[in-house]
C-alpha cells in the first residue's frame, strides 16, 4: 500500500499532521486541542468502546476543558461540586465528621469543579474531535514507525500506512509507545494499595463524602445519569489477581466495617452482580524529556498517578492543551517539545509525588490532618496557571 500524506495547507502551527496513539482522555483531548490550532489529526485506539467509572475535574483542569471548548457540555452532564458540597468531607466509620476536606485556592473566573462519568467525557471529546475533522480508527494501533528527516512513516495494524509530522503517545500507563521510545525506562510501580470502584444505579443516598475505617477508605457522590459513584481504597502488601467473587467479598468486608447510615445503605444495595472495578494503584513518572525525535508522550504514558488527589485526568487534559499551545507558537517541533517539557514536568511531578506520599501516609495510619496539609499545599501549587 502506498504512503498517504496528510499534510495540509491551512495549519497555523509549525507542523501540519499528527498521529495520536490512544483514544482515551489524553489522546482525544490532544486531538481536539491540536485540531483547533490547525493540525490535521488521526487517532488510533485499540478499544472499541469507552469504559471506566467516574472522575473529578477541578482546579485549572476545568479551564483546560473550557479551552478545548467542551466545558459547558461537560458541566451540563455532570455533578457540579458547588459551594457547600460534602463530596470532599472525611468522616469516621460511625459517620462523625473528621475534616471538611483540603483547602483549595480560588481565583476570579474559576470554573466550577465537576464529577463526570468517564464514558460521557470520552463521548463529548470524540464528538468534538470528529466535528473538527479528526479521523478516529477503533480497534487499531501502530505496528511500526520509521522516523526520517521529513516525517514519521507509520504502519498500522490494519495495514494502512501514512506519513505524519509527529506522533503523540497517549496510550496509558502500559504504553507500548513508551517502551519503544525508551526501552530501558522503568515500568509502573505498585503503590501498596488497590482501588475499588462501583457504579451503582438507583436513587440517591444521603451522606455523600469520604469515610475512613479499619478495612479501608470509601466515598461516594451522585451522577446525573441516575448513578452513584463509589470509589474505595484498601491496603494490600502485594498486587494480586482477584476473581469477581473475591472482589465482591472484599467490598462486602469493607462496607461491613462501617456503621455510618450511608455505608449501611450501600451495603444493603450491594449484590454479587454489582459493577465492581478492582485495580492495583500503580504510578510512573518518566524522567524528562518525554520525547525523542518526532514522538512525544503525554498523560498516563508519561506520568500515571494514584487517585489520591483526583488529578490524573485533569493533568492529561492540561497536557493536551499545553502541547497544542506549544506547537502553535514554536518555530520548530523540537522547540515546541522542549517548551512543553519546561511547562509540564514540575507540575505533573507535584501530582504524582504528592499522590504517592498520600498513599504511603494512609498505609502508615498517619493522622488525617497530615494528609490534609499535604493535599492543601499541593492544590495551592496547582492553582497557578498551567
N, C-alpha and C positions, 0 to 999 in steps of 0.2 A: 504494500500500500504506500503511495507517495506521501511525502510530508505535506501537511497543510500548514499555512502561515496565517495566523490570526492577527497580524499587525494591522492596526487601524491608523487613521489619519487625523482623528479629532482629539486624541489624548492631550490633556493638559500637563501630564506628568513626564518624568524623564524616561519612562518606559510605556509600552502600549498594551502588552498582553501578559497575563499571569495564569498559571495553573495553581489551583488551591487543592491540596490533598487533604481531604477531611471535610465533611459537611455538617459538623456539629456547630456549637455556638461560636467558636473561634473562626472556623472556616467560612461559615455563612456571613458572619459579621464582617470578615475581611472582604468577601465578595461584594457586599453592599458598599462598604467604605471605599474600596478601590474603584468600583464602577462609578461612584459619584464624582471621582476625580478624573474619569475618562479612561480608565484601564479596562480593557476587554478581558473578562474572566471566565474560565471554565472551572467547575468544581467536580471532583470525583469523590464518591462516598460509598464504602462497601455495604453499609446497612441500607436496607430497602425502606425502612420506616423508622421514624424517631421514637426513642423510648426514654425512660428516666422518670424521676419523681418531680419535685419542685425545687426552685432555687430562689434566693432572695437577692435583689439587686438594689444596692444602696450607695450612698456617697456619690463620688464622681462618676461611678458606673452608669447612673441614670442619665447624667449629662452625655455620656458616650452614646447611650441609646437614642437620646434626642438628636445627636449629631448624625446618627445613622438614619434619622427620620422615622423611627418606629416607636418612640416612647409613648406617644398618645394612644396608639393602638394597644401596646402592651399594658398601659395603665387601665384601659377600658376592660381588659380581660384578666385583670389581676386582683390581688388583695392589696390595697394601699395600706402602708404602715404609717398612718397619720398620728398626730399628737394624741397621746392617751392610750395608744395601743399597748397591750400587755404581752406581745409576742416575744419580747426580749427579757421579760422578767424571769427571775430564778427563784424557785420555791423548793422546800424540802419535801420529803416523802409524804408528809401529812398535808401538804398544800399551804404551809406557812411561808410568808414572803421572806426571802433571804436578801435579794437585791433587785432593784428596779432595772438593772442592766447597765452596760457601759455608757459613758458619756460620748456622744458623737458631735463633731463640730457642725455648725450651720453657717451658711453664707447667703447673701442676697441672691434670690432667684434659684435657690437649690430645689431640685426636683424631689418629689415625694418618693421615698423608698417603696418598693413593691415586692410581693411574693407572686411568682408566676410558675404555672405548670410548664415543665421543660418542653414537652411536645408542642405546646401553644407558642412558646417563644420561637422554636425552630420553624414552625409553620409560618409565623409572621415574617421571620427573616428570609425564608425560602421564597415566599410570595413576593416580597420586596425585591429580592435579588433577580428573580425572573422578570419582573416588570422593568428592571434596569438593563435587561439584555444578557444577564448571566446565564450560561448553559450549565445545567446540573445533570451529572451522569450517576445514576444509582447502581449499586452492585458492581462498581468498577473502581480500580485503583491503579497505581503505576506499576509497571513491570520493570522498566529500566529507564535511566536518564543519561543522556550523553551531552555533557556541557561543552560548548565550543565558544569561541570568541564572539560569535554573532547570535548566541542564544542557547537555550536548553531544549534539546530534542528528546521528547518523551514518548515512550511506547507504553500504552495502557494494556490492562489485562484483557480487554475486549478486542485487541489487535489494532486499535486506532493509533495513529502516530501524528504528532503535531509539534510545532515549534513555539516556544514561549520566551518572552524576555526574562522572566524569572519564575521561580516556584516557591510557594508558601507551604510549609509543612505544618498542618493543623490537625494532625491525626492522633491526638490524645496521648495519654500517659505511656501507652505501649508503642509509641510512634516508630513505625518502620522507617520513616524518613530520617528520624534522629539517628537510628542505628546505622543507616547507610552513610549519613553525613559525618557522624562522629563515632566510628566503630569501637573506639576504646573508652568511650564515656561510660560512667557507671549507670546502672539501671535504677528503677524506683526502689525506695527504701521503705520497709514496713514500719509504721509508727507505733505499733503495740496496741492498737485498738481496732475494733470493727464498727462500721457504720451500718445501721439497720434503718430502712425506710419503708413506710407503709402508706399507701394511698387508699384511704378509706372512704367509700361513697356513703352518703347518708346525711341526716340532719346534723346541725352544729352541736358541739359540746361546749358547755361553759367552762371557763378557766384556762384559756389558751395561754401558753408560755412554756418555760422550761422547768423541769423537775429533776432533782438530783436525789438518788437513793443508794442503797447498798449494792445493787447489782449494776447500775449504770445510770446514764442521764437520758431523759426522754422529753420531748416537747411536741407541740402541735400548733398549727394555725389553719384557718379555713381558706379555701379557694372558691371562686365564684362558680365553678363548674359542678357544685354540689359535692365537693371532695374535701376531706380533711387530710392535710399532710402531716405525717407523724414521723419525724426523724429521731433516732436514738443512737447512743454511743455506749459501747461496752468494752472493757479492757479484755485483752486476750494475748497472753505472752507470745504465742506463735501464730502465724497465719495458717489456718486450717480450712479444708474444704468441708462444707456442711451440706447435708441433704435438706430438702424442703422441710422435712419433718423435724430435723434438728434446729433449723432456723425458727420454725414455729414454736418449738419447745423453749428456745432461748428467749424469744419475745414474750412468751407467756410468763416465764420466770421473772423477767424484767418488770412487767406490769404487776405481777403478784406482789412485788416488793414494795408497792405503794398503797397507802390508804387514802390519799387525796381523792375527793369525789370524781374529778375529771379522769384520773387514771383508772379508777374502778369502773367507770362507764366505758372507757376504751377497752378494758379487758372484757367486759360483757359482750362487746361487739366483735371481738377477735374470734375468727373461725379458722379451721385448718386450711381453707381455700383462700385465705387473705392474700392480697397482692403485696408480698413482702420482698424487699430487695436487700441483700446482705453482701457487703463488700469489705475487704480489708482497707483500712486507711493507709495509703501509700503516698509518698511525696518524692519530688525530684526538683532540684534547682540546678539546671545546666550552667556550668561556668560560661562567662562571656568569652567570645561572642557566640551568638546562636545562629550565625550564618557562615556559609563557606561558598565561594563562587557566586552563583546566581540563585542560591537556595537559602531561605531563612525559615526558622521555626518560630511559632507563636503559640500562645495558650498552653494547655497541659503538655504539649510536646516538649516545651522548654521549661515549664515551671509549675508542675502539678502540685497541689497542696491538699492537706486535710481540710475538713469543712468547719473548723473551729471558729473561723472568722466570717464564714459565709461570703467569701470574696473571690472564690475561684472563677466563677462565671463572669463576674464583673471585671476581673483582670484580663480575661480573654477578650472581652468586648473592647476594653481600653486598648489592648494590643492592636486590635484591628484598626481602630480609629487613628491611633498614632502612626501605624505603618503607612496608612493612606496619606496622612499629613506629610510624612517624611518623603514619600515617593513623589507627592505633588510639588514639593518645594525644593528638592535637591537637584543639583545639576547632573549627577550620575547615580546609578544604582548603588555603587559602593558607598557613596556619601549618604544616601538615604538609609542604608542598613546601619552605618556607623552612628548616625544621629538617633535612629530608633533605639539602639542599644544604650546610648547615653541617657535617653529619656526613660527607658523602661527597667533597666536592671535593678537599680536601688529600690524602686517602688515595689516590684514583684517580690524582691528579696524580703522586704518587710512583711509581706503577707505570708510567704512560705515559712520564714523563720519564726514569726510570731505564732502561727498555727501549730507548728511542731512543738514549740515551747509550751503552748497551752495544753496540747495532748499530754506532754510529759508531766505537767503540773497536775492534771486530772489523775493520772496514774499514781502520782505520789500523794494523792489526797490533800493537796495544798488548800489553804483557806480560800473560799470563793473570792474574797477581797483581793487576793493576789492575782487571780485570773482577770478580774475586772480592771485592775490597774493596768495590766499588760495590754488588755484589749483597748482601753481608753487611749493609751499612749499611741498604739498603732493606728487607731482610727483618726487621731489628731494628725499624724503624719500623712495619712491617705486623704485627708481633707484638702491638701494642697492640689492645685490643678495638675492634671497629667500632661 
